[in-house]
Amino acid sequence: MLFNKQEIPADERVSVSLKTLIDLARPAGGLTLQHSQKRSGQSGGYMSRFKGRGMEFDEARLYQPGDDIRSIDWRVTARTGKTHTKVFREERERPVFISVDNRRTMHFATRGVFKSVLAAKLAGLLAWTAEHHGDRIGGQLFYEQECRELKPQNGRHAVLRFLNAIVSRGDSNGPVSQLSTEVIPVITLEQVLARLTQHARPGSLVYIISDFRGINEQAETHIAKLSRHCEVVLIFVYDPLESSLPIKGRYRFTDETRDVVIDSSDQERLTSYQQRFSQRLQRLELLAKRRSIAVIQCSTTEDPIQSLR
């Protein structure tokens, strides 16, 4: 439940509309995705591992039966006395996968917007940025009991399909059920990440947006496995109160069904609470350091555009 009201409409603090996500197309134009390789001037500019007649020259090798004679490198052939063929590295579109956590723990904030709203806006910005770059957009949306997966597709339609899935919030009777390629029953974060290792093809750019509640050794193993073949970016979404409780006072929290009262003067409970948050963040940072994974921290009070910049 939100307590500190800001200059944001009440409904936009606790949920996000499709219009809001569509309107992110313009500000996304000023963002860039994190790439492991430089882009060229051609549309979709990622260099793939597939070799053929593309735009970027890769190497010259000895002529093999079946090679196109138009690709013969006459200079190298004349210099070495042996027929050589030019080999090019093709440029192909790179799939961008965006995994969005929409579990119950994400529907919380004390300031700014719900973590789920922030995650949706971050995902929208990334999807539009990928579309601006000519990339294919796919995703994974996970909830308490299921995970919805969308295969990468091109263009504005792919972005709208993804955004529509986000705002549908896992409603099996909603439009998302017609758009998702597969609905998988899941229970834990590690199961979600295990699905992601199967869903994302090698060479993909993968963003995981979550508060990472429930991360454990098995979940870390799946992220590490994913990072061997994909570029992985972890976006850690949190509420300021999760990182540090006020020094003194009794605070009531509600999800409009249950009430919880926390007494921050209880030093033992306060220390335990803060340690759990710190340990979760440290696990992510240590994993990221070992596997060369980028980690972006984003508070519910921060502007998602600035966080991605």
N, C-alpha and C positions, 0 to 999 in steps of 0.2 A: 504494500500500500504506500502511496506517495504522501509525504507530509509537508515537505517544503515546496510550496507552489511557486512556479516560475512563469515567465511570460510565454507559456506554451499552452494551447488549448487543452483542457482536461482529457478529452478523448484521444488526443495525440500523445499524451504522456503514457497512457496505458495500452494503447493499441496503435497500429499503423494502417493507413488506408492505401489502397492501390494507387490512388491519385498522387499521394505523397511520394511513393516509390517511383512512379513514372516521372514526376517533376525533378527527380535527381539526375535525369539524363544530361541536363545542361551543366551543372557543376562538375559532373563526372568527366566532362570534356577536358578539364584542367588537370586530371590525375593520370598517373602512369602506373602500370603494374610492375612488380619486381621481376626482372628477367635475368636469366643466367647467361644469355647470349645477346649480342647486339642485334638490333633490327636493321634491315636494309630498307630501301625505298619501296619495295614491292608490297602490295597488299597482303596481309596475313604474315608479315615478315619474320618467321621463325625458321631457322635452318634445321632441317630434320636429318636423321641418320640414314635416310634413304638416298641412294645415289642414282643419278640419271641425268637427262638433259634439263637442267634447271638454270638459275640465274648466277649462282656463285661457283666459280671454278674451284675444284678441290685438289686434284692431283693429276699427274700424268703417269700412266702405267703401260706395261707391255700390251700390245694388241692381242686380243683374244678372238677366236672364231665367233662370228655373230655380232661383233661390235660394228656400230654404224661408221662407215668409212668417212662420213662427214665430220666425225669427231677426232680424226687422226691429228695428232700434234706434230706438224711437219718440222718445226724447229727442233724439237727434242729428237725426232726421228733422224734428222740430218746430222745432229751433233753426236748421237750415240751409234748411228748405223743400224739401229733396230727400230721397227715400227712401234710407236707409242700412241695411245689413245687418251684424249682429254676426258676426265671424269668430273662431273659437276655435282654439286650438292643442292638438291632441290629445296625450295622453301615451301613449307606447308603451314597451314593454320595450326595453332597450338590449342588443345582443349584446356579450358579453364573450369575447374571444379570448385564450387563454393558450398561448403558444408555448414549448415546453420542449425544451432542448438535452439530448440523451442520447448525444452522441458519445463516443468513447473518452477524450478529454481531460477529460470530466466525471467519469470513474470514477477519481478520484484525491483523496487528501488525506493530510496528515501529522498533522493534528490535527482533533478533532471528528468529522465524518462526511464521506463522499465528497461531492464537489460534486453528483453526480447525485442523491444522497439529499436534500441540501438543496434542490435544484431541485424535486424531487418534492413535498416538504413545502410549499414556497412555493406551488407550483401548486395543491396540495390546499386550502390555506388560502384562496387567491383564489377557487377554484371554489365552496367552501362559502359564502364571503362573498357572492359573486354570487347564489347560490341563496337565501340569507337575504333578499336585497334584491329577490327576484322577477325576476331577470334571466335571460336565456338564456345558456347556457354552451356554448362550442365551443372547439376547440383545434387545435394543430398540434404533433406530436411528431416530432422529426427525429433521424436517426441517420447513420452514415457513408455509407450507400448509398441511403437512402430517407427520405421524409417522409410521415407519416400525418396525414390531416386529418379532423376531425370537425365537422360542421355544428352550429351553435348549436341547442340544444333547451332546453325548460323543465324545471324541477323537479329533485327528488332523483334521478330516474332519469338525467337528463343528467349530473349530477355523478358518479354511480357508473360510468356509461359512460366518462367521461373518466378517472377514477382507475384503472379496470380497464385502460384503454389504456396508462396510464403504467407500471403494474407488469408488463404483458405484454412490455415492452422490445422491441417490434418483431418479435416472433416471428410469422412469417407463418402458423403453424399454430395460434396461440393465439386466445383470445377476441377480441382487438383486431381481428383480420382481419374479423370479422363486424360490428364496430361502426364502423370507419372508413368514411367516405364515399368516400375516395379514397386510393390509395397511389401516390406519385409518386417515381420514381427521381431522386435528387439526389446531388451530389458536394460542393458548396461551400456555405458560409454564404450567399453572395450569391444562390445559386439558391433556398435556403430562404426568404430574405427576399423574393425576387421572387414566389414562390408566395404568401406572406402578403399581399402587396399585392393579389393577385387574390382571395384567400380572404376577407379581412375587408371587410365592406361599409362604406360611408361612415357615420360616426356611431358606429362601434363603439369600445369601450374595449379596447385591445390591450396585453397584457403579454408581453414577450420575456424569458425567463429563460435566461441563458447565461453562459459565461465569455468569449464573443465572440472566441474564437481564430479567426483567419482573416479578421477584419474588414478591409475595404479600401474604396477609394473607391466601387466599385460597390455594396457592401453598404450603405454610408452613404447612397448615392443612393436605394436602395429604402426605407430607414427614413425618410428625408426625405419621399419621396413618400407613404408611409403616413401620416405625421403631418399632411399637408395635409387629410385627410378623416377621420382618426380621432384619438382621444386615445391617445397612446403612452407607455408606461412601460417603461423598460429596467431589468432587475434583473441587476446584475453580480455573479456568483458567483465566489468565488476562495478559494484556500487561502493562509494567512498566509505560507507558504514561497515562494509565487509572487511576493509583493511584496517580499520581502527574505530573502536567504539568510543563514545564520549567518556571523559574521565569519571564523572559522577552522575547518578540519576537512574530513574526507573523508566524504561521505555516499552511501550506497548506496540506490538506489530500484529497486523491482521491481514488475512487474505479474504476477508468478508465471510469466512466460514469458521475459522479457528482464530483464537487469540493467544499470543505468546508475550509474556512480560519478562524483560531482561533487566536485571539490576547490575549496572556497570560498576557499582561499588564493591561487588564480589570479585576481588582481585584474582582469585584462582580461576574462576570462570572466564574473566576478561582475558587473562593470559592464554588460556587454552583456546579461546575463540580466535585471538589474533595469531596464534601459532599455526592454527589450521590453514588460515589464509596464506600466511608466509610460506608454509611448507608447499602448498599447491603451486604458488608462483615460482618458488625455487626449483621445484621439479621440472617445470616447463623451461626455465632458463638454463638449467643444467643439461637437459635433453637437447635444447636448441644449440648449446655450445658444442656438444659432442657431435651433433649431426649437421652442423652448419645450416640450421633452420632459423628463419627470421621470426621474432616474436614482437607483436605490437600490443601494447597495453592501452585500453580505452575505457575510461570511466563514464558512467551514466550522465555526468555533468559536462562532458566534453563534446565538441563539435566533431562528428564522424569524418567530415571532410578534412579538417585539420589533422586528425589522428592519422589518416591514410597518407597525407602529405609528408 
